[in-house]
Amino acid sequence: HFLKIAFGKRFSFLFAWSRITITQTGSIALLAYIAGDYMAQLFPMGDYSSAYYAVGIVLLLTLINVLGIQFGTGLQKLLTSLQFIGILAIVLTGFLVEPSTSVATVEQTATPVLSSTSSISLALIFVLLTFGGWNEAAYISSELRTGSRNMALVLIFSILLITAIYILINMAYLNVLGLEGMAASDAVGVDMMRVTLGDNGVVFIGILVSLSALTSLNTTIFTGARANYALGGDFRPLAFLGKWNGKKSAPVNSLLLQGLIATVLIIFGAFTRDGFESMVDFTAPVFWFFFLCTGLSLFVLRVKKPNVRRPFKVPLYPLTPILFVGFCAYMLYSSLSVTGVGSLVGVAVLLSGLIFLLFTRKRHSK
């Protein structure tokens, strides 16, 4: 909505197109791969085990959300509760349980050599990816019983809570493995649980990571379909996405299309170097580009709509948005320069939205 007012309807269509084809569906595929990778370690099914599990998870969660909002939100409450219990167990294990085996047994694998700048850029792409998702709450503000008046508090509290949880978990890892052990590990949580609780700990962390991925995945499916539903209301050629099922309180068509595209992306990831990394490469440039444009839209709207009532104030304006826009520009550059061929595929899919827009406009004019 803000992008449409600031830069026009075509530009806002590209943002919605990117969510359907790249960022939201790519995030769904990415999270499904996280769960699939760990489930494949516990219950292998051959060379494409991760992809098999990922597809099955996406189809199952999409079906649950198609059944109605009560099923989707009920599952989310259950998954979130179990996730917090599991995180608490990891933190307590890291601080209270003595390692049963030598931390030195953690094997160090060869890693590609990057410059210090490239290393920082690549690290930030993955680190900030883990913080992503808290902002998705804004997309369901119209469905909250309390309305949108508490949305700012929800967003601020959620990012502070996520940060606190990450600090506690990393302190637990550091307490058990030490800095060298963490740096040498490909799966820090697995190695920490292995040296504290043995094989049972490895199974536990695998289940917890899968559970965490499922929690985020269900949220992404839930909110993503509602953005697609809004697009269907704004863009006539995709009007089928704007149909709302009153009995189920869900945008069924949007959910089904979203699940189909995510499945295609999972299959794409299965034939590349690594499903998870391919999805990060695929989504990162487009994600940061529109974050950058959203920050810029704040300045544009201050000029175009100077007298509009603004219930949410920007602290320290214009310093805060300038810092935000500058960092997004840096992350956009980083995501294009240090990621693989998947980033180019993501940009190509975004540009295909322009072709789709031109084709539908020409057909509609006829």
C-alpha positions in Angstrom: 0.0 0.0 0.0 2.8 2.5 0.9 4.8 1.6 -2.2 1.7 2.1 -4.3 1.2 5.6 -3.0 4.9 6.5 -3.1 5.9 5.0 -6.5 2.8 4.0 -8.3 0.6 0.9 -8.9 3.0 -0.8 -11.3 5.9 -0.7 -8.7 3.6 -2.0 -6.0 2.6 -4.8 -8.3 6.2 -5.8 -8.6 6.5 -6.0 -4.8 3.4 -8.2 -4.7 4.8 -10.3 -7.6 8.1 -10.7 -5.7 6.3 -12.0 -2.6 4.3 -14.6 -4.6 7.2 -15.8 -6.8 10.4 -15.1 -4.8 10.5 -13.8 -1.2 7.5 -15.4 0.5 7.4 -18.6 -1.4 11.2 -18.7 -1.4 11.1 -18.3 2.4 8.6 -21.2 2.6 10.9 -23.4 0.5 13.9 -22.3 2.6 12.2 -23.1 5.9 10.9 -26.4 4.5 14.5 -27.3 3.6 15.7 -26.6 7.2 13.1 -29.1 8.5 13.7 -31.5 5.7 17.5 -31.5 6.2 17.2 -32.5 9.9 14.5 -35.0 9.2 16.6 -36.6 6.5 19.4 -37.0 9.1 17.0 -38.8 11.4 15.1 -40.8 8.8 17.0 -40.9 5.5 15.1 -41.6 2.3 17.9 -41.5 -0.3 19.6 -38.7 -2.2 16.7 -36.3 -2.3 15.5 -37.0 1.2 15.5 -33.3 2.2 13.4 -32.3 -0.9 10.9 -35.1 -0.3 10.4 -34.0 3.3 10.3 -30.3 2.3 7.5 -30.9 -0.3 5.5 -33.0 2.1 5.7 -30.4 4.9 4.6 -27.6 2.6 1.7 -29.5 1.2 0.6 -30.6 4.7 0.7 -27.1 6.3 -1.0 -25.6 3.2 -3.8 -28.1 3.6 -4.1 -27.3 7.3 -4.5 -23.6 6.6 -6.9 -24.3 3.8 -9.1 -26.1 6.3 -9.6 -22.8 8.1 -8.2 -20.1 10.4 -9.0 -22.2 13.6 -6.8 -25.0 12.3 -3.9 -22.7 11.3 -3.8 -20.6 14.4 -4.4 -23.6 16.7 -1.4 -25.4 15.2 0.7 -22.2 15.5 0.0 -21.9 19.2 0.9 -25.6 19.7 4.2 -25.3 17.7 5.2 -22.1 19.4 4.7 -23.5 22.9 6.7 -26.6 22.1 9.4 -24.5 20.5 9.9 -22.4 23.6 10.0 -25.4 25.8 12.7 -26.9 23.6 14.7 -23.7 23.5 14.6 -23.5 27.3 15.8 -27.1 27.5 18.8 -26.3 25.3 19.8 -23.2 27.3 19.5 -25.2 30.6 21.5 -28.0 29.1 24.3 -25.7 28.0 24.7 -24.1 31.4 23.9 -27.0 33.8 25.0 -30.3 32.1 28.7 -31.1 32.0 30.1 -32.3 28.6 30.3 -36.1 28.6 32.8 -36.2 25.7 35.7 -34.1 24.6 34.8 -31.0 22.8 37.9 -31.4 20.7 36.2 -34.3 18.8 34.3 -31.7 16.8 35.7 -32.0 13.3 36.7 -28.9 11.4 35.7 -28.9 7.7 37.3 -26.9 5.0 35.6 -23.6 4.1 36.1 -21.4 1.1 38.5 -18.5 1.6 36.9 -15.1 1.4 38.1 -11.6 2.0 37.2 -10.1 5.3 34.7 -7.8 3.7 33.1 -10.6 1.8 33.0 -12.8 4.9 31.2 -10.1 6.9 28.8 -9.5 4.0 28.0 -13.2 3.7 27.6 -13.7 7.4 25.2 -10.7 7.7 23.0 -12.3 4.9 22.5 -15.4 6.9 22.4 -13.8 10.4 19.8 -11.3 9.4 17.9 -14.0 7.7 17.4 -15.7 11.1 16.0 -12.4 12.5 13.5 -12.2 9.6 9.8 -12.8 10.0 9.0 -10.7 13.0 7.7 -7.9 10.7 5.2 -10.3 9.1 2.9 -9.5 12.1 2.0 -6.2 10.3 0.3 -8.1 7.5 -2.4 -9.5 9.8 -3.2 -6.3 11.7 -6.7 -6.0 10.1 -7.6 -9.4 11.5 -6.6 -8.7 15.1 -9.4 -8.3 17.6 -7.6 -5.3 19.1 -7.0 -3.7 15.7 -3.7 -2.1 14.7 -3.3 0.2 17.7 -0.9 -2.2 19.5 1.0 -3.2 16.4 4.1 -1.0 17.1 4.4 -2.6 20.6 4.0 -6.1 19.1 6.8 -5.5 16.6 9.2 -3.9 19.1 8.6 -6.6 21.7 9.0 -9.5 19.2 12.4 -8.3 18.0 13.6 -7.8 21.5 12.4 -11.2 22.5 14.1 -12.9 19.5 17.4 -11.1 20.3 17.2 -12.2 23.9 16.6 -15.8 22.9 19.5 -15.8 20.4 21.9 -14.4 23.1 20.9 -17.0 25.6 21.3 -19.9 23.1 24.7 -18.6 21.9 25.9 -18.2 25.5 24.9 -21.9 26.0 26.8 -22.9 22.9 29.9 -20.9 24.0 29.8 -22.4 27.5 30.0 -25.9 26.1 32.0 -25.7 22.9 34.1 -22.6 23.3 34.7 -20.1 20.5 37.0 -22.5 18.6 34.6 -25.3 18.8 31.7 -23.1 17.5 33.8 -21.9 14.6 34.8 -25.4 13.6 31.2 -26.7 13.7 28.8 -27.0 10.8 25.9 -27.6 13.2 26.6 -25.9 16.5 23.4 -27.1 18.2 24.0 -30.7 17.2 27.6 -30.7 18.4 26.6 -29.1 21.8 23.9 -31.6 22.4 26.2 -34.5 21.3 28.9 -33.6 23.9 26.4 -33.1 26.7 23.6 -35.6 26.2 25.1 -38.0 23.5 23.0 -39.4 20.7 19.7 -38.7 22.5 20.7 -35.0 22.5 21.3 -35.1 18.8 17.8 -36.5 18.2 16.4 -33.9 20.5 18.0 -31.0 18.7 17.0 -32.4 15.3 13.4 -32.5 16.4 13.6 -29.0 17.9 15.1 -27.4 14.8 12.5 -29.1 12.6 9.8 -27.9 15.0 11.2 -24.3 14.9 11.2 -24.4 11.1 7.7 -25.7 11.1 6.6 -22.8 13.4 8.1 -20.2 11.2 6.9 -22.0 8.1 3.3 -22.1 9.2 3.4 -18.4 10.0 4.9 -17.6 6.6 2.2 -19.6 4.8 -0.5 -17.9 6.9 0.7 -14.3 6.3 1.9 -14.8 2.7 -1.5 -15.9 1.5 -3.1 -12.8 2.9 -0.7 -10.5 0.9 -1.6 -12.5 -2.2 -5.3 -12.0 -1.4 -4.8 -8.3 -1.3 -3.1 -8.4 -4.7 -6.1 -10.2 -6.1 -8.3 -7.3 -5.0 -6.1 -4.7 -6.6 -5.1 -6.4 -9.9 -7.9 -7.7 -12.1 -6.0 -10.4 -14.0 -5.2 -12.1 -10.7 -8.7 -11.6 -9.2 -9.0 -15.3 -8.4 -6.5 -14.7 -5.6 -8.8 -12.1 -4.1 -11.6 -14.6 -3.3 -12.2 -15.1 0.5 -13.8 -18.2 1.9 -16.1 -16.9 4.6 -16.8 -20.3 6.1 -13.1 -21.1 6.6 -12.0 -17.4 7.1 -9.1 -18.1 4.7 -8.0 -17.0 1.1 -8.1 -20.6 -0.2 -7.0 -19.8 -3.8 -4.0 -17.8 -2.5 -2.9 -20.6 -0.2 -3.1 -23.2 -3.0 -1.1 -21.1 -5.5 1.5 -20.2 -2.9 1.9 -23.9 -2.0 2.3 -24.8 -5.7 5.0 -22.2 -6.3 6.9 -23.1 -3.1 6.9 -26.8 -4.3 8.4 -25.7 -7.6 11.1 -23.8 -5.8 11.9 -26.8 -3.6 12.3 -28.9 -6.7 14.6 -26.2 -8.2 16.7 -26.2 -5.0 17.0 -30.0 -5.1 19.0 -29.8 -8.4 21.4 -27.1 -7.3 24.4 -27.1 -4.9 22.3 -27.0 -1.7 18.6 -26.5 -1.3 18.8 -24.2 1.7 21.7 -22.0 0.3 20.0 -21.8 -3.1 16.9 -20.4 -1.6 18.9 -17.8 0.4 20.7 -16.8 -2.8 17.3 -16.7 -4.6 15.5 -14.5 -2.1 18.1 -12.2 -0.6 18.6 -9.5 -3.4 14.9 -9.0 -4.0 14.2 -9.0 -0.3 16.7 -6.2 0.4 15.7 -4.3 -2.7 12.1 -3.9 -1.5 13.2 -3.2 2.1 15.4 -0.4 0.6 12.4 1.0 -1.4 10.1 0.8 1.6 12.6 2.9 3.6 12.8 5.4 0.7 9.0 5.6 0.5 8.9 7.2 3.9 10.8 10.2 2.6 8.7 10.3 -0.6 5.4 10.2 1.4 6.6 13.0 3.7 6.8 15.2 0.6 3.8 13.9 -1.4 1.4 13.6 1.6 2.7 16.2 4.1 -0.7 16.7 5.9 -1.8 13.1 6.3 -2.4 12.0 9.9 0.4 9.7 11.0 -0.5 7.6 14.0 3.0 5.9 14.1 5.9 8.4 14.6 9.4 7.8 13.4 11.9 8.3 16.2 14.9 10.6 15.4 13.6 11.3 11.9 15.4 11.6 9.5 18.4 9.9 11.1 16.7 6.5 11.7 15.4 5.9 8.2 18.7 7.2 6.6 20.6 4.6 8.6 18.0 1.9 7.6 18.1 2.8 3.9 21.9 2.9 3.9 22.2 -0.5 5.5 19.6 -2.0 3.1 21.7 -0.6 0.2 24.8 -2.3 1.6 22.9 -5.6 2.0 21.5 -5.4 -1.5 25.0 -5.0 -2.8 26.3 -7.8 -0.6 23.5 -10.2 -1.7 24.3 -9.6 -5.4 28.1 -9.8 -5.0 28.8 -12.7 -2.7 25.9 -15.1 -3.4 25.7 -17.7 -6.1 23.8 -18.0 -9.4 20.5 -18.3 -7.5 20.5 -14.5 -6.9 20.5 -13.9 -10.7 17.6 -16.3 -11.0 15.7 -14.3 -8.4 16.4 -11.0 -10.2 15.3 -12.6 -13.5 12.0 -13.8 -11.9 11.4 -10.3 -10.6 11.9 -8.8 -14.1 9.5 -11.4 -15.5 6.9 -9.6 -13.5 7.3 -6.6 -15.7 6.7 -8.8 -18.8 3.6 -10.3 -17.1 2.4 -6.8 -16.3 2.9 -5.5 -19.8 1.2 -8.6 -21.3 -1.9 -8.3 -19.1 -2.2 -4.6 -19.7 -2.0 -5.1 -23.5 -4.6 -7.9 -23.3 -6.9 -5.9 -21.1 -6.7 -2.8 -23.4 -7.8 -5.1 -26.4 
